[in-house]
Amino acid sequence: MHHCLWKCILVAVSLIFLSFFLQENNEERLTYNFSLQEEKKKILWQLNQEQVTSESKNHLENFKDMQKASPLLQQANYKLLAGSPPQEKKLLTIGISSEQHPNGSYLLSTLHSLFQASSEHELNCIVVLVLLSDPDPKWLRRTVGSISELFKPHIEAQKLLVIHSSLDDSPLPGDLNNSSHTSHCEAHYSRQKVNYALLMNFAVNLSEYFLIIEDYVHCTSKFISTIYWTLSAWKELPWAILEFSSLSLSGKVFHTSDLSRLSSLFLLFHKDIPIHVFLSEFRLLLTQNVPIRFSPSVFYHIGNYPAFEDTCFPVEKEEVFGEPDNPVASVLTDMMAEMNAIPQYAYTLNKECYSTLNPVRGNYLTVVLEKPQKVIRIEVLTGSDKKGLYWLQQGQVELGYDPLENSRGCTRYTLLGPLVEGNLDQRVFREEDSVEELSCIRLLVLASQESWLLIRQIKVWTRHEEEES
């Protein structure tokens, strides 16, 4: 039912957006044969095309120019309960919406975890924005008093801001007593989206990016640095949502330039659809066809509350991957090996690595799987494990399909992601209804560097049919 309903919504929203558009084999040394040279030419052509045809992003940019806030949000009343907005724009706003729960609150634990996990240098590039959405004045006073006492230094440093908001004194959609809601879950979906709309609307001008976390999560150490370096690597690439957790809501990062549109859509379609499903469809509207999710997660739930979420949302459990199971594959490269290394070392699950000197733009190392696989996660490690030297400074990992004859690579590649400080660890997703399986994994050099390069390991996790069933 939700799927059909969303189809109708998607058509309606698309028509609205369209109206805007109308207005504007020696094993120690490979023999580099003709096919490898052709592959390199094709890669260089592809890289040049990506530079020359940056105009292809215009569709996305035009879409991002549509910054019309909902009339309801223009009438929203905000009250500062603690702190004041920072004087300068930050890199990242961490947004938390919190309300009263019958089993108590983990909000203070969440804030403690967030600040405890971050250095002073990391905190300088963020602001934490907490929306207390419950209207109960006693709960508001008690909660604000606790936050002000425990986090006074962060409030005074303008790193923590606590607000309350309402929509022009009107009852918020999602009131549990509202007879227009057919179920407890529908009321929760509605109230949740209204709260996040108010939170995002306030955050529009605070920073360049916006991160959602729920009020009952644990943050891993240095999570801000993890997000910072990832955002730097993805800065010139098109994306709508980056995911730093397998949780349905916490850990999602947005461009603040998308928040006005997203918050308006939250209010426009505030009922029926769970927020995580809605965000997936919003991602599709921004032409990001599959999730971009990084491993390992940097956010985890604390405890088991709210209890009703088990009935309104799928139970969220961190997926346990176990050890990588690199399937049988051959490895091709056009980079000259050093120290008697062979390309297969990069893919073998041991301490051997593949080393080369002075890689140039367009160089590649391609893993060609013996047979197509359903790959669910890929990790690529470059550089020295101990000292952090000799890593690939600019590179990306691509997924290959339609294998060529004689294990010479694939005919078609799509981007998985850029390396972040020389490494990549990402989940692999397929487009909805796609049955296509992966045949190649290609590590591509994006800029020449005059140094050693160590490709330490490529790890692959696959999912078999019996595991799916």
Secondary structure, DSSP 8 states (H G I E B T S, - for coil): -HHHHHHHHHHHHHHHHHHHHHH--BTTB----HHHHHHHHHHHHHHHHHHHTGGGGHHHHHHHT-----HHHHTEEEEEEE----SS-EEEEEEEEE---TT---HHHHHHHHHHTS-HHHHTTEEEEEEE----HHHHHHHHHHHHHHTHHHHHTTSEEEEEEEETTB--TT-TT-TT-SSHHHHHHHHHHHHHHHHHHHHTTTEEEEEE--TTEEE-TTHHHHHHHHHHHHTTS--S-EESSSSSSTTEEEEGGGHHHHHHHHHHT-SSS-HHHHHHHHHHHTT--S-EEBSS-SEEE-SS--TTHHHHS---------S----SEEEEESS-B-TT--GGGGTSSSS--EEEES--TT-EEEEEEEEEE-EEEEEEEES-TTT--S--SSEEEEEEEEE-GGG--EEEEEEEEE-BTTEEEEE----TT----EEEEEEEE-S--SSEEEEEEEEEEE--HHHH-
